[in-house]
Amino acid sequence: MDLSTSYLGLKIKSPVVVGSSSISSSLKNLKKIEESGAGAVVLKSIFEEEIYYEYESIIREELKQEAPNLDYLDYYDYKIKQDNIKKYLELISEAKKEIDIPVIASINCTCTHEWQFFIKKVQEAGADAIELNLFIPPSDFSKDCKEIENIYLDLTDKIKGLIDIPVSIKLSYYFSNLAAFVKKLSEKDIQGLVLFNRFFQPDFDIENFKVIPSNVLSHPSDLPISLRWTSILSGRLSCDLIASTGIHNSEAVVKQILAGANAVQVTSVLYKNGIEYVRELNEGLKSWMEKHNYIKLDDFRGKMSQIKSPNPAQYERVQFMKYFSGREYDLD
C-alpha cells in the first residue's frame, strides 16, 4: 500500500502529520515522530503573546519594587524576544540536520510587523514550510465581518510577499460565510488550509470564581465539524486541504481522505497514546485500503466529498429531522 501524498507541494510518505504542540518542541521527540512513520511535523507554535507576557511579568515585578526609572527595561523586550526566537530557530536548524521528514514552522502572532520579523527568520533557518495560526476573535462589536475577513486577506498578501517557502493557513470556522471566504483565501497563492484551529475553551470554577480551562484535548466527537467542511470544500479550492481536530483513530484518517483531505494532523491522540500511535494510524489505514482493494490514496481521495455526492444536500443539513420528527417521548 502506498501512503504517500502531497502536503503543501511537499512529497510526504504518510498523510498522518503531527500537529503543533509541546510534543513537537524537542529534537528528541522529532526523531521519535519520524521513526513512528509520520509524514511531516509541525513544530510547536511560537506565540507573540508568550514573548510579551514574559516581558510584562518582568515589568510587573519591577513595579512592585517601585523602580524610579524603567527605561532600562527596554533591554528585556529585545533580550527575551531574541532568546525565544534563537531557541526556535536552533530547533529548526537541528531538526533539518537530524530528520528527513518535512519540518514545518508554526507561527502565531497578532500584529503585522511581528509576523514579518518571525517569518523571515524562520525561512532563513531552513523550515520546509510555514503554518500560520490565524485567529482574530469575532467578538469586536465595532468590526463587521467584511473588516475581519480583509485583515486575514491582507495579512496573507503581506506574508506571501516576504518568503518563498510554502505557506498554509490554520483557520477557525467562525466566519459568516465560511465557504466563500475560504475560497478567496485559497486564491491568495497559499499552498494549504488547515481545518480547524483548536482554542482555549473557558469554564467557570463556581466556588473560587475563576475562569479555568475546559476540554484541553480534542475528542472523537469533534471530528464531524472538520469532516463536513473538508467534504464541502474538497475539489473547489486552489490549495491543499488538511484536516485537523477529532482525529483519534485510523477510521477518522480514512474518513477525512474520503472527504478529500490531502493529509490530517494529529495531536491530542498522541498525548493520550504516545507518539508511537502514529504507527498504528498508518497500519489501520493500510489495512482498510487492502480490504477495499485500494493501492494508493488517490484511488479513494474525495470519493465521499460533496462535489461527488449524488445527494449534496446531505452535507448542509442542519436539523435532526430524521431522528426527532414524529417521535414521542414520555417526560413524566
URFEN-V92238 format. One record per run of one state. SS is the DSSP state (a for helix, b for strand, c for the rest). FROM is the first residue (numbers start at 1). TO is the last residue. If there is no record, write none. Layout:
SS;FROM;TO, SS;FROM;TO
This chain:
c;1;1, b;2;2, c;3;4, b;5;7, c;8;9, b;10;12, c;13;15, b;16;18, c;19;21, a;22;24, c;25;26, a;27;35, c;36;39, b;40;42, c;43;45, b;46;47, a;48;64, c;65;70, a;71;98, c;99;101, b;102;108, c;109;111, a;112;125, c;126;128, b;129;133, c;134;144, a;145;160, c;161;165, b;166;171, c;172;177, a;178;186, c;187;191, b;192;195, c;196;200, b;201;205, c;206;209, b;210;214, c;215;219, a;220;233, c;234;239, b;240;244, c;245;249, a;250;259, c;260;262, b;263;266, c;267;267, a;268;273, c;274;276, a;277;291, c;292;295, b;296;296, a;297;299, c;300;305, a;306;308, c;309;311, a;312;315, c;316;320, a;321;324, c;325;332
